[in-house]
Amino acid sequence: MGRFQELKVWRRGKDLAVWVYQTTGQGEFCRDFGLRDQIRRAVVSIPSNIAEGDELNTNAQAVRHFYIAKSSTAEALTQGIIAREIGYLSPAQYEHIEQECTALSSMLNRLIQARQSSLTSSPQSPKP
């Protein structure tokens, strides 16, 4: 715990957030403040909750934040689908969001399982 920047899932989530910020700052997307801001909040939530969870005192607390990050992948994907259907994203841009959200969700599943299994295999004590 406490080395979130070394987690591949955190780095990949952060990279997606940067990409979404860059992509939504162009064309029609940048003028749709509601959808633009919502998808940005969703993708920023992914690495933010991974980092926060990894810094918490217990695996139980961490798992809760990892689930929030996982739900944010579904939110970002939903907004990506909407953006594609209304013409804000090209098929290639949508495919990138879809692939990244799917991969992040899978990676978070594995991280959650690992942290949950450590809950049952050893007593959890808070960090000093």
DSSP file (Angstrom, degrees, kcal/mol; ACC not computed):
  #  RESIDUE AA STRUCTURE BP1 BP2  ACC     N-H-->O    O-->H-N    N-H-->O    O-->H-N    TCO  KAPPA ALPHA  PHI   PSI    X-CA   Y-CA   Z-CA
    1    1 A M              0   0    0      0, 0.0    54,-0.2     0, 0.0    53,-0.1   0.000 360.0 360.0 360.0 150.7    0.0    0.0    0.0
    2    2 A G        +     0   0    0     52,-1.4     3,-0.1    49,-0.1    53,-0.1   0.548 360.0  92.5  91.9   8.0    1.0    3.6   -0.5
    3    3 A R    >   +     0   0    0     51,-0.1     3,-2.1     1,-0.1     4,-0.5  -0.347  39.4 150.6-124.8  51.4    2.8    3.3   -3.8
    4    4 A F  G >   +     0   0    0      1,-0.3     3,-1.5     2,-0.2     6,-0.3   0.800  65.3  64.5 -58.3 -31.9    0.0    4.1   -6.1
    5    5 A Q  G 3  S+     0   0    0      1,-0.3    -1,-0.3    -3,-0.1     6,-0.1   0.692  98.9  55.6 -67.4 -16.4    2.2    5.6   -8.8
    6    6 A E  G <  S+     0   0    0     -3,-2.1     2,-0.4     4,-0.0    -1,-0.3   0.582  83.7 103.8 -87.9 -11.6    3.8    2.2   -9.3
    7    7 A L    <>  -     0   0    0     -3,-1.5     4,-2.2    -4,-0.5     3,-0.2  -0.580  65.5-147.9 -75.0 126.0    0.5    0.5  -10.0
    8    8 A K  H  > S+     0   0    0     -2,-0.4     4,-2.6     1,-0.2     5,-0.2   0.884  99.6  55.8 -58.8 -38.5   -0.1   -0.2  -13.7
    9    9 A V  H  > S+     0   0    0      1,-0.2     4,-2.1     2,-0.2    -1,-0.2   0.876 107.4  48.6 -64.6 -37.1   -3.8    0.3  -13.3
   10   10 A W  H  > S+     0   0    0     -6,-0.3     4,-2.7    -3,-0.2    -1,-0.2   0.937 112.4  48.1 -66.5 -46.0   -3.2    3.8  -11.8
   11   11 A R  H  X S+     0   0    0     -4,-2.2     4,-2.3     1,-0.2    -2,-0.2   0.901 113.2  47.8 -62.0 -41.0   -0.8    4.8  -14.7
   12   12 A R  H  X S+     0   0    0     -4,-2.6     4,-2.0     2,-0.2    -1,-0.2   0.896 112.6  48.8 -68.7 -39.5   -3.2    3.5  -17.3
   13   13 A G  H  X S+     0   0    0     -4,-2.1     4,-2.1    -5,-0.2    -2,-0.2   0.903 111.5  49.7 -64.6 -41.7   -6.2    5.3  -15.7
   14   14 A K  H  X S+     0   0    0     -4,-2.7     4,-2.3     2,-0.2    -2,-0.2   0.904 109.6  51.6 -63.1 -42.1   -4.2    8.5  -15.5
   15   15 A D  H  X S+     0   0    0     -4,-2.3     4,-2.4     1,-0.2    -1,-0.2   0.890 108.8  51.1 -63.2 -39.3   -3.2    8.2  -19.1
   16   16 A L  H  X S+     0   0    0     -4,-2.0     4,-2.8     2,-0.2    -1,-0.2   0.915 108.7  51.7 -63.4 -41.9   -6.8    7.8  -20.1
   17   17 A A  H  X S+     0   0    0     -4,-2.1     4,-2.4    26,-0.3    -2,-0.2   0.923 110.6  47.7 -61.1 -44.5   -7.8   10.9  -18.2
   18   18 A V  H  X S+     0   0    0     -4,-2.3     4,-2.2     1,-0.2    -1,-0.2   0.929 112.9  49.1 -61.7 -44.9   -5.1   12.9  -19.9
   19   19 A W  H  X S+     0   0    0     -4,-2.4     4,-2.8     1,-0.2    -2,-0.2   0.908 111.0  49.4 -62.0 -43.1   -6.2   11.6  -23.3
   20   20 A V  H  X S+     0   0    0     -4,-2.8     4,-3.0     2,-0.2    -1,-0.2   0.916 109.4  51.8 -64.5 -42.5   -9.9   12.4  -22.6
   21   21 A Y  H  X S+     0   0    0     -4,-2.4     4,-0.5    -5,-0.2    -1,-0.2   0.928 113.7  44.5 -58.4 -44.5   -9.0   15.9  -21.5
   22   22 A Q  H >< S+     0   0    0     -4,-2.2     3,-0.7     1,-0.2    -2,-0.2   0.924 116.3  46.0 -65.6 -44.3   -7.1   16.4  -24.8
   23   23 A T  H >< S+     0   0    0     -4,-2.8     3,-1.1     1,-0.2    -2,-0.2   0.887 111.6  50.0 -68.2 -40.7   -9.8   14.9  -26.9
   24   24 A T  H 3< S+     0   0    0     -4,-3.0    -1,-0.2     1,-0.3    -2,-0.2   0.513  97.4  71.0 -80.4  -2.6  -12.7   16.7  -25.3
   25   25 A G  T << S+     0   0    0     -3,-0.7     2,-0.3    -4,-0.5    -1,-0.3   0.306  94.1  69.4 -90.3   9.2  -10.9   20.0  -25.7
   26   26 A Q  S X> S-     0   0    0     -3,-1.1     4,-1.0     0, 0.0     3,-0.5  -0.871  92.7 -13.5-127.0 157.0  -11.4   19.9  -29.5
   27   27 A G  G >4 S-     0   0    0     -2,-0.3     3,-0.6     1,-0.2     4,-0.4  -0.052 115.6 -22.6  60.0-151.4  -14.3   20.2  -31.9
   28   28 A E  G >> S+     0   0    0      1,-0.2     3,-1.4     2,-0.2     4,-0.7   0.823 129.5  68.3 -64.0 -32.6  -18.0   20.0  -30.9
   29   29 A F  G X4 S+     0   0    0     -3,-0.5     3,-1.1    59,-0.3     7,-0.3   0.878  92.5  58.1 -57.1 -39.2  -17.1   18.2  -27.8
   30   30 A C  G << S+     0   0    0     -4,-1.0    -1,-0.3    -3,-0.6    -2,-0.2   0.711 105.1  51.4 -68.7 -17.3  -15.4   21.2  -26.2
   31   31 A R  G <4 S+     0   0    0     -3,-1.4     2,-1.3    -4,-0.4    -1,-0.3   0.568  89.2  81.2 -95.4  -9.5  -18.6   23.3  -26.6
   32   32 A D    <X  +     0   0    0     -3,-1.1     4,-2.7    -4,-0.7     5,-0.3  -0.710  61.0 179.2 -94.0  84.3  -20.9   20.7  -24.9
   33   33 A F  H  > S+     0   0    0     -2,-1.3     4,-2.4     1,-0.2     5,-0.3   0.840  71.8  53.6 -59.9 -37.7  -20.0   21.7  -21.4
   34   34 A G  H  > S+     0   0    0      2,-0.2     4,-2.0     1,-0.2    -1,-0.2   0.974 116.6  33.8 -63.7 -56.7  -22.3   19.2  -19.7
   35   35 A L  H  > S+     0   0    0      2,-0.2     4,-2.6     1,-0.2     5,-0.3   0.899 118.9  53.6 -68.1 -40.6  -21.1   16.1  -21.4
   36   36 A R  H  X S+     0   0    0     -4,-2.7     4,-2.0    -7,-0.3    -1,-0.2   0.946 112.7  42.8 -58.4 -49.5  -17.5   17.3  -21.6
   37   37 A D  H  X S+     0   0    0     -4,-2.4     4,-2.4    -5,-0.3    -1,-0.2   0.868 113.3  53.0 -67.3 -35.7  -17.3   18.0  -17.9
   38   38 A Q  H  X S+     0   0    0     -4,-2.0     4,-2.2    -5,-0.3    -2,-0.2   0.925 110.8  44.6 -67.1 -44.9  -19.1   14.8  -16.9
   39   39 A I  H  X S+     0   0    0     -4,-2.6     4,-2.4     1,-0.2     5,-0.2   0.876 113.3  52.7 -68.8 -34.5  -16.8   12.5  -18.9
   40   40 A R  H  X S+     0   0    0     -4,-2.0     4,-2.2    -5,-0.3     5,-0.2   0.926 109.4  48.2 -64.3 -43.7  -13.8   14.4  -17.6
   41   41 A R  H  X S+     0   0    0     -4,-2.4     4,-1.7     1,-0.2    -2,-0.2   0.904 111.3  51.8 -62.5 -39.6  -15.0   13.9  -14.0
   42   42 A A  H  X S+     0   0    0     -4,-2.2     4,-0.8     1,-0.2    -2,-0.2   0.935 112.4  43.2 -64.0 -46.6  -15.6   10.2  -14.6
   43   43 A V  H  < S+     0   0    0     -4,-2.4     3,-0.4     1,-0.2   -26,-0.3   0.846 112.7  52.3 -72.9 -30.8  -12.1    9.6  -16.0
   44   44 A V  H  X S+     0   0    0     -4,-2.2     4,-1.7     1,-0.2    -1,-0.2   0.834 102.9  61.4 -69.3 -30.7  -10.3   11.7  -13.3
   45   45 A S  H  X S+     0   0    0     -4,-1.7     4,-2.3    -5,-0.2     5,-0.3   0.793  94.3  65.3 -64.1 -28.8  -12.2    9.7  -10.7
   46   46 A I  H  X S+     0   0    0     -4,-0.8     4,-1.7    -3,-0.4    -2,-0.2   0.988 111.2  28.5 -63.6 -63.5  -10.5    6.5  -11.9
   47   47 A P  H  > S+     0   0    0      0, 0.0     4,-2.6     0, 0.0     5,-0.2   0.840 118.8  59.7 -68.9 -28.3   -6.9    7.2  -11.0
   48   48 A S  H  X S+     0   0    0     -4,-1.7     4,-2.6     1,-0.2    -2,-0.2   0.930 108.5  42.6 -63.9 -44.7   -7.9    9.5   -8.1
   49   49 A N  H  X S+     0   0    0     -4,-2.3     4,-2.6     2,-0.2    -1,-0.2   0.824 112.4  54.0 -72.6 -30.6   -9.8    6.7   -6.3
   50   50 A I  H  X S+     0   0    0     -4,-1.7     4,-2.4    -5,-0.3    -2,-0.2   0.945 112.4  44.5 -64.1 -46.8   -7.1    4.2   -7.0
   51   51 A A  H  X S+     0   0    0     -4,-2.6     4,-1.4     2,-0.2    -2,-0.2   0.937 115.1  47.5 -62.5 -47.3   -4.6    6.6   -5.5
   52   52 A E  H  X S+     0   0    0     -4,-2.6     4,-0.6     1,-0.2     3,-0.4   0.930 113.2  48.4 -61.7 -45.6   -6.8    7.4   -2.5
   53   53 A G  H >< S+     0   0    0     -4,-2.6     3,-1.0     1,-0.2    -1,-0.2   0.900 109.3  52.3 -61.8 -41.0   -7.6    3.7   -1.9
   54   54 A D  H 3< S+     0   0    0     -4,-2.4   -52,-1.4     1,-0.2    -1,-0.2   0.770 108.7  51.6 -68.1 -24.3   -4.0    2.7   -2.0
   55   55 A E  H 3< S+     0   0    0     -4,-1.4    -1,-0.2    -3,-0.4    -2,-0.2   0.536  89.4 104.8 -88.6  -7.8   -3.0    5.3    0.5
   56   56 A L  S << S-     0   0    0     -3,-1.0     6,-0.1    -4,-0.6    -3,-0.0  -0.229  80.4-112.3 -76.4 167.4   -5.7    4.3    3.1
   57   57 A N  S    S+     0   0    0     70,-0.1     2,-0.3    69,-0.1    68,-0.1   0.739  90.3  32.9 -73.8 -25.9   -4.9    2.4    6.2
   58   58 A T  S  > S-     0   0    0     68,-0.1     4,-2.1     1,-0.1    -2,-0.1  -0.911  71.4-123.2-134.2 158.2   -6.6   -0.9    5.4
   59   59 A N  H  > S+     0   0    0     -2,-0.3     4,-3.0     2,-0.2     5,-0.2   0.842 112.6  60.2 -65.0 -32.9   -7.4   -3.2    2.5
   60   60 A A  H  > S+     0   0    0      1,-0.2     4,-1.5     2,-0.2    -1,-0.2   0.926 108.4  43.2 -61.4 -43.7  -11.1   -3.0    3.3
   61   61 A Q  H  > S+     0   0    0      2,-0.2     4,-1.4     1,-0.2    -1,-0.2   0.901 113.7  52.3 -67.0 -40.0  -11.0    0.8    2.9
   62   62 A A  H  X S+     0   0    0     -4,-2.1     4,-2.3     1,-0.2     3,-0.2   0.923 105.2  54.5 -61.5 -45.5   -8.9    0.4   -0.3
   63   63 A V  H  X S+     0   0    0     -4,-3.0     4,-2.3     1,-0.2    -1,-0.2   0.884 103.2  56.9 -58.5 -40.1  -11.3   -2.0   -1.8
   64   64 A R  H  X S+     0   0    0     -4,-1.5     4,-1.5     1,-0.2    -1,-0.2   0.916 110.2  44.0 -57.5 -44.3  -14.2    0.4   -1.4
   65   65 A H  H  X S+     0   0    0     -4,-1.4     4,-2.4    -3,-0.2    -1,-0.2   0.847 109.5  55.9 -71.5 -34.0  -12.3    3.1   -3.4
   66   66 A F  H  X S+     0   0    0     -4,-2.3     4,-2.3     1,-0.2    -1,-0.2   0.874 106.0  51.9 -65.9 -35.4  -11.3    0.5   -6.0
   67   67 A Y  H  X S+     0   0    0     -4,-2.3     4,-2.4     2,-0.2    -1,-0.2   0.889 108.3  51.2 -65.7 -38.0  -14.9   -0.3   -6.5
   68   68 A I  H  X S+     0   0    0     -4,-1.5     4,-1.8     2,-0.2    -2,-0.2   0.928 110.1  49.2 -63.2 -44.0  -15.7    3.4   -7.0
   69   69 A A  H  X S+     0   0    0     -4,-2.4     4,-1.1     1,-0.2    -2,-0.2   0.910 110.4  51.7 -60.3 -42.0  -12.9    3.6   -9.6
   70   70 A K  H >X S+     0   0    0     -4,-2.3     4,-1.2     1,-0.2     3,-0.5   0.903 108.1  50.5 -62.6 -41.8  -14.4    0.6  -11.3
   71   71 A S  H 3X S+     0   0    0     -4,-2.4     4,-2.0     1,-0.2    -1,-0.2   0.840 104.3  59.3 -66.8 -30.0  -17.8    2.1  -11.4
   72   72 A S  H 3X S+     0   0    0     -4,-1.8     4,-2.6     1,-0.2    -1,-0.2   0.797  98.3  59.0 -68.0 -26.9  -16.2    5.3  -12.9
   73   73 A T  H <X S+     0   0    0     -4,-1.1     4,-2.2    -3,-0.5    -1,-0.2   0.902 106.9  47.2 -66.4 -38.3  -15.0    3.1  -15.8
   74   74 A A  H  X S+     0   0    0     -4,-1.2     4,-2.4     2,-0.2    -2,-0.2   0.893 112.2  50.1 -67.4 -39.3  -18.6    2.2  -16.6
   75   75 A E  H  X S+     0   0    0     -4,-2.0     4,-2.3     2,-0.2    -2,-0.2   0.936 111.9  47.0 -63.5 -46.7  -19.7    5.8  -16.3
   76   76 A A  H  X S+     0   0    0     -4,-2.6     4,-2.2     1,-0.2    -2,-0.2   0.896 112.0  50.8 -63.3 -40.4  -16.9    7.0  -18.7
   77   77 A L  H  X S+     0   0    0     -4,-2.2     4,-2.4     2,-0.2    -1,-0.2   0.916 109.1  51.2 -64.0 -42.7  -17.7    4.2  -21.2
   78   78 A T  H  X S+     0   0    0     -4,-2.4     4,-2.2     1,-0.2    -2,-0.2   0.923 111.4  47.2 -59.3 -44.7  -21.4    5.2  -21.1
   79   79 A Q  H  X S+     0   0    0     -4,-2.3     4,-2.6     1,-0.2    -1,-0.2   0.853 109.9  53.9 -67.3 -33.6  -20.5    8.8  -21.8
   80   80 A G  H  X S+     0   0    0     -4,-2.2     4,-2.3     2,-0.2    -1,-0.2   0.892 107.2  51.1 -64.8 -39.6  -18.2    7.6  -24.6
   81   81 A I  H  X S+     0   0    0     -4,-2.4     4,-2.5     2,-0.2    -2,-0.2   0.938 112.2  46.5 -61.6 -47.0  -21.0    5.7  -26.2
   82   82 A I  H  X S+     0   0    0     -4,-2.2     4,-1.8     1,-0.2     6,-0.2   0.931 111.6  51.3 -60.8 -46.1  -23.3    8.8  -26.1
   83   83 A A  H  <>S+     0   0    0     -4,-2.6     5,-2.8     1,-0.2     6,-1.1   0.878 111.4  48.0 -60.9 -38.5  -20.5   11.0  -27.5
   84   84 A R  H ><5S+     0   0    0     -4,-2.3     3,-1.2     4,-0.2    -1,-0.2   0.928 110.2  51.6 -66.5 -44.3  -20.0    8.5  -30.3
   85   85 A E  H 3<5S+     0   0    0     -4,-2.5    -2,-0.2     1,-0.3    -1,-0.2   0.773 111.7  46.0 -68.3 -25.5  -23.7    8.3  -31.1
   86   86 A I  T 3<5S-     0   0    0     -4,-1.8    -1,-0.3    -5,-0.2    -2,-0.2   0.369 121.0-106.2 -98.4   6.2  -24.1   12.1  -31.3
   87   87 A G  T < 5S+     0   0    0     -3,-1.2    -3,-0.2    -4,-0.3   -59,-0.2   0.604  87.0 117.5  89.3  12.8  -20.9   12.5  -33.4
   88   88 A Y  S   <S+     0   0    0     -5,-2.8     2,-0.4    -6,-0.2   -59,-0.3   0.783  74.9  46.1 -81.6 -27.1  -18.5   14.0  -30.9
   89   89 A L  S    S-     0   0    0     -6,-1.1    -2,-0.2    -9,-0.1    -1,-0.1  -0.929  80.3-129.8-118.0 139.8  -16.1   11.0  -31.1
   90   90 A S     >  -     0   0    0     -2,-0.4     4,-2.7     1,-0.1     5,-0.2  -0.375  36.2-103.5 -73.2 163.1  -14.8    9.2  -34.2
   91   91 A P  H  > S+     0   0    0      0, 0.0     4,-2.5     0, 0.0     5,-0.1   0.892 124.2  50.5 -56.1 -38.8  -15.1    5.4  -34.2
   92   92 A A  H  > S+     0   0    0      2,-0.2     4,-1.9     1,-0.2     5,-0.1   0.898 110.2  48.9 -67.4 -40.0  -11.3    5.2  -33.5
   93   93 A Q  H  > S+     0   0    0      2,-0.2     4,-1.9     1,-0.2    -1,-0.2   0.919 113.0  47.4 -65.5 -42.9  -11.6    7.6  -30.5
   94   94 A Y  H  X S+     0   0    0     -4,-2.7     4,-3.0     1,-0.2    -2,-0.2   0.928 108.6  54.7 -62.4 -44.0  -14.6    5.6  -29.2
   95   95 A E  H  X S+     0   0    0     -4,-2.5     4,-2.8    -5,-0.2     5,-0.2   0.879 106.2  53.0 -58.3 -38.0  -12.7    2.3  -29.6
   96   96 A H  H  X S+     0   0    0     -4,-1.9     4,-2.5     2,-0.2    -1,-0.2   0.943 111.2  44.9 -62.7 -47.6   -9.8    3.7  -27.6
   97   97 A I  H  X S+     0   0    0     -4,-1.9     4,-2.9     1,-0.2     5,-0.3   0.926 114.0  50.1 -61.8 -44.4  -12.1    4.7  -24.7
   98   98 A E  H  X S+     0   0    0     -4,-3.0     4,-2.3     1,-0.2     5,-0.2   0.934 112.6  45.8 -60.9 -47.1  -13.9    1.3  -24.9
   99   99 A Q  H  X S+     0   0    0     -4,-2.8     4,-2.4    -5,-0.2    -1,-0.2   0.910 115.5  46.4 -63.8 -42.4  -10.7   -0.7  -24.8
  100  100 A E  H  X S+     0   0    0     -4,-2.5     4,-3.0    -5,-0.2     5,-0.2   0.917 113.0  47.9 -68.9 -43.1   -9.2    1.4  -22.0
  101  101 A C  H  X S+     0   0    0     -4,-2.9     4,-2.4    -5,-0.2    -1,-0.2   0.905 113.7  48.4 -64.4 -40.1  -12.3    1.3  -19.8
  102  102 A T  H  X S+     0   0    0     -4,-2.3     4,-2.0    -5,-0.3    -2,-0.2   0.923 114.3  45.6 -64.6 -44.9  -12.7   -2.5  -20.4
  103  103 A A  H  X S+     0   0    0     -4,-2.4     4,-2.7    -5,-0.2    -2,-0.2   0.922 113.3  49.5 -65.4 -44.0   -9.0   -3.1  -19.5
  104  104 A L  H  X S+     0   0    0     -4,-3.0     4,-2.7     1,-0.2     5,-0.2   0.910 109.5  51.7 -62.3 -42.2   -9.2   -0.8  -16.5
  105  105 A S  H  X S+     0   0    0     -4,-2.4     4,-2.1    -5,-0.2    -1,-0.2   0.913 111.9  46.9 -60.5 -42.9  -12.3   -2.5  -15.2
  106  106 A S  H  X S+     0   0    0     -4,-2.0     4,-1.9     2,-0.2    -2,-0.2   0.911 112.4  49.2 -65.7 -43.6  -10.6   -5.9  -15.6
  107  107 A M  H  X S+     0   0    0     -4,-2.7     4,-2.2     1,-0.2    -2,-0.2   0.896 110.9  50.5 -62.8 -40.4   -7.4   -4.7  -13.9
  108  108 A L  H  X S+     0   0    0     -4,-2.7     4,-3.0     2,-0.2     5,-0.2   0.881 105.7  56.5 -66.6 -37.4   -9.4   -3.3  -11.0
  109  109 A N  H  X S+     0   0    0     -4,-2.1     4,-2.6     1,-0.2    -1,-0.2   0.934 109.8  45.7 -55.9 -46.4  -11.3   -6.6  -10.6
  110  110 A R  H  X S+     0   0    0     -4,-1.9     4,-2.3     2,-0.2    -2,-0.2   0.896 112.9  49.5 -66.1 -40.1   -7.9   -8.3  -10.1
  111  111 A L  H  X S+     0   0    0     -4,-2.2     4,-2.5     2,-0.2     5,-0.2   0.916 111.7  49.1 -64.7 -42.7   -6.7   -5.7   -7.7
  112  112 A I  H  X S+     0   0    0     -4,-3.0     4,-2.9     1,-0.2     5,-0.2   0.934 111.3  49.4 -60.9 -46.9   -9.9   -5.9   -5.7
  113  113 A Q  H  X S+     0   0    0     -4,-2.6     4,-2.4    -5,-0.2    -1,-0.2   0.900 111.4  49.5 -60.7 -40.8   -9.7   -9.7   -5.6
  114  114 A A  H  X S+     0   0    0     -4,-2.3     4,-1.4     2,-0.2    -1,-0.2   0.922 114.2  44.0 -65.2 -43.9   -6.1   -9.5   -4.4
  115  115 A R  H  X S+     0   0    0     -4,-2.5     4,-0.8     1,-0.2    -2,-0.2   0.874 114.0  50.5 -70.8 -35.5   -6.8   -7.0   -1.7
  116  116 A Q  H >X S+     0   0    0     -4,-2.9     4,-1.2    -5,-0.2     3,-0.5   0.893 107.9  53.0 -68.5 -38.0  -10.0   -8.9   -0.6
  117  117 A S  H 3X S+     0   0    0     -4,-2.4     4,-1.4     1,-0.3    -1,-0.2   0.838 105.4  54.4 -67.1 -30.6   -8.0  -12.2   -0.4
  118  118 A S  H 3X S+     0   0    0     -4,-1.4     4,-1.3     1,-0.2    -1,-0.3   0.742 101.0  61.4 -73.7 -20.2   -5.5  -10.5    1.9
  119  119 A L  H << S+     0   0    0     -4,-0.8    -1,-0.2    -3,-0.5    -2,-0.2   0.884 111.2  37.6 -67.8 -38.1   -8.3   -9.5    4.1
  120  120 A T  H  < S+     0   0    0     -4,-1.2    -2,-0.2     1,-0.2    -1,-0.2   0.705 116.2  52.1 -87.2 -20.8   -9.2  -13.1    4.8
  121  121 A S  H  < S+     0   0    0     -4,-1.4    -2,-0.2     1,-0.2    -1,-0.2   0.720 118.6  16.6 -91.7 -20.5   -5.7  -14.5    4.9
  122  122 A S  S  < S-     0   0    0     -4,-1.3    -1,-0.2    -5,-0.1     2,-0.1  -0.999  84.3 -97.2-150.0 149.6   -4.2  -12.1    7.4
  123  123 A P        -     0   0    0      0, 0.0     2,-0.5     0, 0.0    -3,-0.1  -0.389  39.9-131.1 -65.0 143.6   -5.4   -9.7   10.1
  124  124 A Q        -     0   0    0     -5,-0.2   -66,-0.1    -2,-0.1   -67,-0.0  -0.844  25.4-177.1-101.3 126.4   -5.4   -6.1    8.9
  125  125 A S        -     0   0    0     -2,-0.5     0, 0.0   -68,-0.1     0, 0.0  -0.953  29.5-107.2-122.4 145.1   -3.9   -3.4   11.0
  126  126 A P        -     0   0    0      0, 0.0   -68,-0.1     0, 0.0   -69,-0.1  -0.254  39.7 -99.5 -65.2 154.2   -3.8    0.3   10.3
  127  127 A K              0   0    0      1,-0.1   -70,-0.1   -70,-0.0   -69,-0.0  -0.424 360.0 360.0 -66.9 148.2   -0.6    2.0    9.2
  128  128 A P              0   0    0      0, 0.0    -1,-0.1     0, 0.0   -71,-0.0   0.525 360.0 360.0 -67.4 360.0    1.2    3.8   12.0
